Amino acid sequence: MKFALYVDGKMTLYNRLIQIFLAGQILRV
Protein backbone atom coordinates (compact mmCIF):
# COMPACT_ATOMS: atom_id res chain seq x y z
CA MET A 1 0.00 0.00 0.00
CA LYS A 2 2.68 2.51 1.02
CA PHE A 3 4.73 1.63 -2.04
CA ALA A 4 1.72 2.24 -4.31
CA LEU A 5 1.09 5.63 -2.68
CA TYR A 6 4.78 6.49 -3.03
CA VAL A 7 4.79 5.66 -6.75
CA ASP A 8 1.52 7.56 -7.26
CA GLY A 9 2.98 10.60 -5.53
CA LYS A 10 6.09 10.41 -7.71
CA MET A 11 3.97 10.25 -10.87
CA THR A 12 1.88 13.21 -9.71
CA LEU A 13 5.03 15.26 -9.08
CA TYR A 14 6.44 14.21 -12.46
CA ASN A 15 3.22 15.23 -14.23
CA ARG A 16 3.24 18.56 -12.40
CA LEU A 17 6.81 19.25 -13.53
CA ILE A 18 5.84 18.44 -17.14
CA GLN A 19 2.87 20.82 -16.95
CA ILE A 20 5.08 23.61 -15.57
CA PHE A 21 7.66 22.96 -18.30
CA LEU A 22 5.02 23.02 -21.05
CA ALA A 23 3.49 26.19 -19.61
CA GLY A 24 6.95 27.82 -19.67
CA GLN A 25 7.43 26.80 -23.30
CA ILE A 26 4.06 28.29 -24.29
CA LEU A 27 4.80 31.54 -22.45
CA ARG A 28 8.23 31.73 -24.07
CA VAL A 29 6.73 31.43 -27.56
C-alpha positions as CSV (number, residue, x, y, z in Angstrom):
1,M,0.0,0.0,0.0
2,K,2.7,2.5,1.0
3,F,4.7,1.6,-2.0
4,A,1.7,2.2,-4.3
5,L,1.1,5.6,-2.7
6,Y,4.8,6.5,-3.0
7,V,4.8,5.7,-6.8
8,D,1.5,7.6,-7.3
9,G,3.0,10.6,-5.5
10,K,6.1,10.4,-7.7
11,M,4.0,10.2,-10.9
12,T,1.9,13.2,-9.7
13,L,5.0,15.3,-9.1
14,Y,6.4,14.2,-12.5
15,N,3.2,15.2,-14.2
16,R,3.2,18.6,-12.4
17,L,6.8,19.2,-13.5
18,I,5.8,18.4,-17.1
19,Q,2.9,20.8,-17.0
20,I,5.1,23.6,-15.6
21,F,7.7,23.0,-18.3
22,L,5.0,23.0,-21.1
23,A,3.5,26.2,-19.6
24,G,6.9,27.8,-19.7
25,Q,7.4,26.8,-23.3
26,I,4.1,28.3,-24.3
27,L,4.8,31.5,-22.5
28,R,8.2,31.7,-24.1
29,V,6.7,31.4,-27.6
